[in-house]
Amino acid sequence: MAIEHLRNHIFRPTPGLCVCSRRLNTAIFDGISLSPLKSLKRTNIAVKASRKLKFGVRLSLAEQSPPKSTVDVQRLVDFLYDDLPHLFDDKGIDRTAYDERVTFRDPITRHDTISGYLFNIALLKKLFQPDFNLHWVKQTGPYELTTRWTMVMTFILLPWKPELVFTGTSVMGINPVTEKFCSHVDYWDSLKKSDYFSLEGLFDVLKQLRYYKTPDLESPKYQILKRAATYEVRKYFPFIVVETKGDKLSGSAGFNDLAGYIFGKNSTSEKIPMTTPVFTQAFDDETSKVSIQIVLPLEKDMKRLPDPNQEGISLRKVEESIIAVSKFSGKPTEDVVCEKEKQLRSNLIKDGLKPKMGCLLARYNDPGRTWSFTMRNEVLIRLEQFTLD
């Protein structure tokens, strides 16, 4: 009976208790501050029936199972899929799904009420043009859901309107009594530690405010899946290029022939709008075979494009692919590009990703009209078997 009483005492839900099975340093709900439970696997409670007994009864909490939860977790999963996409639009999120005393933390922000959390969202909408993309929602504990997301925020107060990119996960604790969310803790992929207050997180924000000159021209469409400290992982959607043989990654051999094609030297004399960037692609690690490419406007159809007049120029559809990208400024000399490619490949392997052979260089600017420190250049490496799990 003593053991049964102890079991009921440990696992009986406490009104006003926010349960989050991991990560949260302090759970706060309805004015109650609770330190997280230590690992049950390392904790043994000795129950002595009597001091006169020569033995004790040891109860391993790791071997016990709490009563089955009555929370409809799938309903909350479905709710988040429907609700979170409204995070920054006029509809907004449904505040009734959260306890009034909800703990919100990210590396540079904290609030302990739903009103404070909503104020933070409203402030971001004043300073930025935010674009939030929810990738998935999963149950990761008895009273815990985890979401994965990408958020791109255009800072409208600066003349060059820099884009700040954050990707990561949010761990959301569920109150088993109210069946509402009582904690929300964000973890950024770009940081080693996401605890509040993070100087690393502040620096991560500030470094994204730097100026890159990106021409106001059409570019291939992509979705940012993950942003690490030194690179992004993007999903590029299909696009068409006109290409010819190049000489080296940083070279411009063949560019004038491609420019001639889009300026009317083709089978129908059609003039095609200029886009950005210009790609050079190495198909092996020794850069023994290089092509130079100009991206064609997205509305163009492969079957309706005019044929090139010049031999050696061809049209090719680039299929959807997952690509790791490292951005840098300055003049993209061959040595610089090769070093950037080497660093990117090394970081990808260190992070457990699988880079494919070869790479691309993307140059967004006219080198004759752009200061080198404002140039936007990117080294790209295709990935295989990438997932966001």
N, C-alpha and C positions, 0 to 999 in steps of 0.2 A: 504493500500500500504506500509505503514511503516513496518507492521508486515511481509509482504511478502518479502520486501527488506532485513529485518533482517534474515529471514529464509534462503534466498539464500546466504547471506554472510556467515552464519555459516556453511552450509553444502556444499558449492561449493568446489570441490577438489582443493588443492593448489599444483602447480607443485613443485616437489622436497620434498614433505611431506611424511614422513614414518608414516603410521597409524597403531598403535597397541592398541587394545582396553583395555588392562590390563597389570599389572605387571611391565612393563618397566619403570624405574625411569626417564630416559631421552632418547628421541628419537633423533638420530643424522643422518642427511641425507644431502648430498651435501653441507657440511659446515654449515648447519643450526641446531642449538641446540634448541629444543622445550621442555618445561615442559609438562607433560601429562595433559589432560583436567580433571578438577575436576568432581566429580560424577554429571552427568546431573540430576539425581533424586533429588539432594539437591539444585539445582540452579534454581532460578526464576529471570527472567529479567523483570523489570517494564518498559514499554514503555509509555511515557507520550506524548499524542497527543498535549497537550498544557498546559502550567502552569495554565491557567485560568480555565481549566476543573476541575470539582470537583472529578473526578475519573480517575484512570489509567487503562490501559489495561495490564494485566500480562500474559506473555507467558511462559508456562512451557515447557522447552526443553525436559523433559522426555516424553511428550506426542507427540512430533514431530517425524517424521520418515525421515531419510535422503534419498536422491534419491537412487534408486536401483543401486547396484554396477554392473559395467560392467566387473569386473574381473572374469575370468573363474576359479573359485576356485577349481572345481573338476579336472581340468587339472593340477593344481599345486599339489593337493593331489596325483594324479596318478604319477606325476613327482617325488615326494619325495619317493614314494614306489620303484621306479625304480632307483633313483639316490643315495640315502643315503647308501644303501648297499655297494657302491663303495668308501665309505669315506676313507678307509685305503688301498685299493688295488691300483694296478698300473694305472688303469683307472682314479680313483679319481672322485670327484664331478664336476659337470658342473658349472664353475664360471660365465658363461653367465646368469645363473638364478638369480644372485645376483647383486644388485647395487654396484658400486665401493665404495661408502661410506656406508658400511654395519656395523651395530653395533653388535659386538659379545661380550657376557659376560658369564662367568661361575664363580663359587665362587673364583677361584684363577687366572683367566686369562681374559684379555680384549683386544680387537682389534677394530679399527674403519674403517678398509678397508678390502676388500676381499683379498687383497694381504697378509695382516697381518694374517687373518684367515687361509689362505692356508699355510703360513709359520708355524703356530702353528701345523697344521696337519702333515706337513713334519717333524717337530721336534719330535713329538710323535712317528712317525714311526722309527726315529733314536734311540730313547731311549727304546722303548717298542715293543713287538709283540702284537698289538691291535686286538681285535676281537669284531666287532660291530654288534649288532643284533637289528633290528628295529621291534618293536611289532605292532605299529599302528600309523596312521596319521588321525587327525580329524580337522574339522573346528570348531574353538571355538570363533570366532568373525567375523564381517563383512570383516575385512582385517587381519585375524589372523588364523594360523594353529598351532596345537600342536602335537608333536610327542612323543611317549614313546619308550624307548630304554634301552638296557643293553650293557655295554662296559666292557670287561675283558682285562686288559693290563698286559702282562708278562714283568717285568722289567729285561731286559737282561744284564744290567751292573753289577748287584750283582750276586755273585756266586750261591746263592740258588734260584735265579730267582723267586722272590715273585710275586703273582698275585694280582693286584689291581682291585677291582670290583667297578663299579659305575653304578647306575641305576637312571633313572629320566625322566624328560620331558624337551622338548625344545619348547619354544614359539617363533614362527617365524612371524614377521610382514611383511605385503605385502604393497608395494608402489602402491596406486591405479592408479597412472599415468603411471609408467613404467611396472606394473604388474610383478615386480621382488621382491625378498626378500630383505628387507632393515634392518631387525633386527633379531637377533638369541640369545635368552637368555636361559641358561640352569639352571635347578633346580634339585638338587640331593636329592634323597629320604633319604639319611643318615644324612641330616642337618636340623636343625630347621629353619635356614635362609640361603639363598643362594646368598645374596648380595655380590658383589665384594667390597673390598677384605675380605675374610672370614678366620679368624684364626681357626675357627672350621673346615673349609674345609681343611686348610693346615694340621691340626692335623689328620684329617680323612685320608689324603694321607700317612702321616708318619707312623701312627700306622699299616697300611697294609704292611709295609716293614719288619715287624718282621719275624723271622725265625720259620717256622714249618717244621719239618721233615716228608715228605710224601714219602713213598717208591715208587720206580719206578715199580709199579705193576698195573695191570688192575683194574679199579674201575667201579662201576655202572655209567652209563651216565646220566647226568642231565643238565638242562638249568636253569641258574639263572634268575628269573623273577623280583625280587626286592631285593635290599639290604638296609635295614634300619640301624639305628645306632648300634643295638645290635644283629641283626640276618639277615639271608638271607631267601628268599622264593624261593625254587627250584621246578622245574618240573622234577621228576625222570621218566625215561623211563623204560619199563619192564625189569626185570632181574630174574634170577633163583637163589635160595639159597638151600643149604643142611642144615638142622636144626635138633636140638634135644632139649630136655628139659634142661633149665639152672636153676641156683639157685637164682641169683640176678643180677641186672643190671651190677654191676661192677665185677661180678664173672666170672670164667673161667671153671666152671663145664660143661662137655660135649665137650669141645674144642678138646681134644685128640681123641675122637671118630669121630668127623667131619674131623679132619686132617687125620685120618686113611682112611676114605672114599676117599679123593682126592689123597692120596698117594698110592692107589691101592687095598685097602681092600673093593672091590666091586664085583659085579657079573661077570665082565669081566677083572678084575685086571688092569683096565685102570688107568694110572696116569694122574691126571688133574692139570694144572698149578695153583699155589697159586695166590690169588687176595687180595685186601684190600678194605675196612676195614672189621673187624670182627664186626658183629652186635650182640647186645643183645636187646631183645624186651620185654617190659612189656605191657601186653594187657589190663590192667586196672590201675586205679590210685593208687591202693594199692600194685601194683607189686606182686600180689598173684600168677600170672602165668607168667613165664619168659621163653623165648626160646633163644638159642644161634645159630647164623647163620654164615655160610661162603658163600660168593658170588661166583658163578661159572662163568667162562669166557663167554662173551656175545655171542660167536659163537655157544655155546652149545644149542642143541635142547632138549626140555623136553622129547620127545619120544625116543631119541637116547642115553640118559644118562644111564649108568649102574645102576642097582638097588643096594641099600645098602645091605651089608651082615648082618649088626647088627640091631636088633630090636630097635625101638625107634628113628631111624634116618629116615628122610623123605626128599623128594624133593618137592619144592613148587615154583610156579611162582608168583612173586610179580608184580602186575599190576601197570600201570602208576598212579602216584599220585602226589599231590602238598604237599610239606613238608616244614615246617619252621625249620631252622637249626641255632644253636648257637655253635660257635667254641671256644675251650679253650685248654690251655696247662696244663701240670702238671699231677700228678698221679690221675686217675679218681676213687677215692674212692667212696663208696656208698653215704656218706654224701655229697661229692662234686657234684656228679651226680644228686642227688635229689634236691639240692639247685639250680643247673643250670636249671633243668627242671622246677622248681617252678618259677624262674625268667623269663624264656622264655615264659611260659604259661601266666604269668601276663602281660608281654609286648605285647603279641599277643592280649589279651583281651582289653588292654588299647588302642590298635591301631584299634580296631573294627573288628578283625579277629575272626574266629571260630575254635579253636583247638579241635581236637577229643580226645577221651579218650586214655590213654596209651602214651608210648613214646619209643624211641630207643636210644641206645648209640652206637656210631661208634668209634672204636679204630683202628687207622691206623698203630700203631707201635708195635714192639716187646718190651715189657716192660723190658726185661732183657738186651737189647742192645741199649737202647735209653735213653739219658738224659731226665729227667722229664720235664725240662723247654722247650725242643724242641718237645715234643710230640704233635701230632695232635689228638684231641678228639672232638667229636661233639655230642650234644644232638639234637634229631630230634622229631618233633611232626607233625603229619599229620593234614592238614587243610581241611575244607569243604566249598564249595561255594566261592572259591577265584576267583576274577577277577582282571584284570589290568585296569579297567575303572577308 
